[in-house]
């Protein structure tokens, strides 16, 4: 079978060639096999999941841009599906930095074309593309998007929700995460009052870099996984 990429790895938590922190992350997700393209060593770093509703108030958009810049400056590893408009905009900001980024499409990645913006960080070892989906799952659906979001949250140490609009799937998902005691952060603004009342931790953008007080690290070379 011809594949778009010949260097896609299929990894699992039972493969002892993978670093222990990486195997632990996948074991906690309960995923037997995950397709990966890029530097899997970025999974060894602390990861922050990034989510935002399709609709986001204007003042939160500006603060979320500022936060993305702070995350980039602090070298924080960020993981997400990067599907909503706000998520896509912040992905562009993050890919201009030197910190690791993990993108998880809600579909298989064997035949997925890599956007031009992703190619340089992918080649530099700063970007990893992950998918837990089979080769026949080629189109994104609402169900695959939910599965992808759960996968992203399970791999992350903490979750950041820029905004979860009332009645949105993002709000329902954040409620699910908080009910499972997953750390969820959000910008401390009245527009996020529902998230804060549910138990999300308030995050002041100007102090964000002090929460993750480490500096960007040079990406380690990937170690190819033997199947």
N, C-alpha and C positions, 0 to 999 in steps of 0.2 A: 504494500500500500504506500503510495506517495504521500509524504507529509510536507507541509509548508516549511517546517524546520527540522533539521536533522539532529540538533543538539538539545532537544527536549528530554529531560530526565523524568523518570517515574520513581518517586521516592516514597518510603514508608518508614514507620517508627521501628520496625524490626531490623532494618539494615544497619549493622554496627559500623559501617564505613562512614555513616553520618555522625557529626559531632553530637555528644550527649544532650546539649540544650535543644538542638533541633529535633532529635528523636523524642524528647520529652514533650515538646510543643505538639507534635503530631499524635503522640500517644494520647494526650489529653483531649484532642479533637475526635478521637475514635475513627480517624480516616485510615483505611488500609492502604490506599494508593492515591498520590497526588501528583499531577503533572506540573513540572517546573521548567521555566526557561530563564536562565540568568544565574546570578551568583547566590547560591543557597546559604552561603555563610552570613548573609545579612540577617538570617533568622536567629542568629546567636545574640543579637542585640535586643535591648529593651524596645518594645513596640507599642505605639499608640495608634488605635483604630480611629479613623476619621469618617464621620457621617454628617449629613445635612439633608433636610427635607428639600424637595424641589422648589418650594416657595420659602423664601428667606427675607425677613424685613431688611430694609436698606441699611440701618445703623449696625445691624449684626453682620451684614456683608462686609462692611469696612473693618469691623473688629476681627472678623474671621481672616481677612487678608493679613491684618497685622499679626495675628496669631501664627499663620502659616510662615510668615517671615521670621518670627521668633523661633519657631520649631526648626526652620532651616538654619538659622544662625547657631542654635544650640546643638545641632547635629542629631536631633531626635529621629529615630526610625519611625516611619509612618506607613500604615497598611490600610487599604480600603478598596472598594469597588470603583470609586471615582466615576459615578454614573450621573448624579444630579448636577445641574449647572454650577452650583457653588463648589461641589467636590472637584469638578473638572478644572475650574479656575484655580483652585488651590493646588491641584496636582501640577499645573504648569509652573507655579511659583516654586514648588518643592523640587521639581526636576532641574531647576536652575542652580540648585545648591550642591553640596557634596555629601549630604546625609543619605542613608539608605531609604529606598521606597519600595513597597511591595504592592503590586496591583493584582487584584483578584477579579477577573471578569466573571459574569454570571453565565458562562458557557465553556465549552471545551476550548483548548488553546492550540491543538495540533494543527489546525488549518487557519488559525486566526492571523491576519496580517498585522504586523507591528506598526503602529503609527510612527511617522517620521520623528515626532518629538521624543519618543521613547528610545530611539536607536542609540544615541550617544551615551546616555546613562547606562543602558543595557550593556554596551560594549565596555564601558568603564568599570563595570562590576558593582554599580550602585543601585541597580534596579533588578528586581526579581518579579516574574510573572507566575502566579500560582493558580491552579484550578483543580478542584476535587471532582470535576465532572467527566463523564465518559465521552468517547470520541463521537458518539451519535447525538450528543446534546449540543447542537450547533447554534441554536437560537435562544436568546434570553427570554425567559418567561417570568411572571411574578413569583412563581414558586421557586424557580432557580435563583432569583434575586434574593429571596428570603433565606434559602439555604446558604448562598454565598455570604450574606451578611452574618449569619450565625458562625460560619467558618472563620470569617475575618475576626469577629469578636473573640472567638475561642483562642485564636493564635495571639491576640494582643494581650498586653499586660493591663492596659487601661483603654477606655473608650472615650472619645471626645465627640459630642454631638453639638454642632454649631447652633442648630435649631431643629426642633421637632414640632411641626405645625399641628394645631388642634385637629384631631381626627385622622391624622396621617399614619401611614404604615411605619414611618420612622418613630413616631411617638409610641405606637404599640410595641415596636421592637425594643425601644429603650425601657419601657415598662417591664418587658420580659427579662431584659438584662439585669435591671435593678432588683427584680424579684429573685434572681439567681445570685445576688450579691456580687455582681460584676461591677467594678468601679467605673462609674460614668461621670464625666466632667462636662460642664457647659458654661457658656459665658453668662456672667451674673448681670442679667438685664430683665426688665419686666416682661419682655416678649418670651422669655424662657421660664416664666413663673411656674408653669405646669411641670416642667422637667425638674425644677428645683423642689417643688412640693412633693414630687415622687421620690426624692432622695438623691438626685444628682448633686455632685459636689460643685459649688461655684468656683469658677476660675477667672481670675483677673488677668486680662491679656498682658498688661504691663509687667506683671510679675511672673509670667509664664516661664521665662528662661531660668528662674530660680528653682522651679519645680524639677527641672531636668538639668542639673548642674554639671553636665559633662560636655566635652567638646567633640567636634566632628572627628571621626577616625578614618584613616585611609582604608578603603575597602580591601579586605583580604582576598587573595585569589581563591577562586572556587576549586573545590576538590571534586572531581568527577565521581559520580556514584556508579559503582559497578552493579549491574543487574543480576 
